[in-house]
């Protein structure tokens, strides 16, 4: 499986990125090590950058932030899923304004609707180390390297 993601970033006191917590009952009680960049599956012959922008809008409810996209390369998660990502400067994004897309799944005998992501937050490198899926941490490191003078 191949996914693409878009990583908003800003400078507060430190470099920060926005990460997302997956929605739905399977993730409801998980925190440390379960947060991710906003990403999703590349559909058919879709271009990876197009998929990253589409998934960002579908999962957050926000338009793709304007600005130059910085290439963060590719990682492979423990599951074998490959993820390619880009970063964009987007300090104006407000986690409180999240309007996530939804998915349906059968849960406890009923078809139910759940948010794709249930919350987002800005994190610095130390917070990212605690919260993010470990395989995705190189995206933060690669962005930090590109920000160095």
Buried (B, 14 or more C-beta within 10 A) or exposed (E): EEBBBBBBBBEEEEBBBBBBBBBBEEBEEEEEEBBBBBBBEBEEEEEBBEBBBBBBBBBBBBEBBEEEBBEBEBBEBEEEBBBBBBBBBBEEBEEEEBEBBEBEEEEEEEEBEBBBBBBBBBBBBEBBBEBBBEBBBBBBEBBBEEEEE
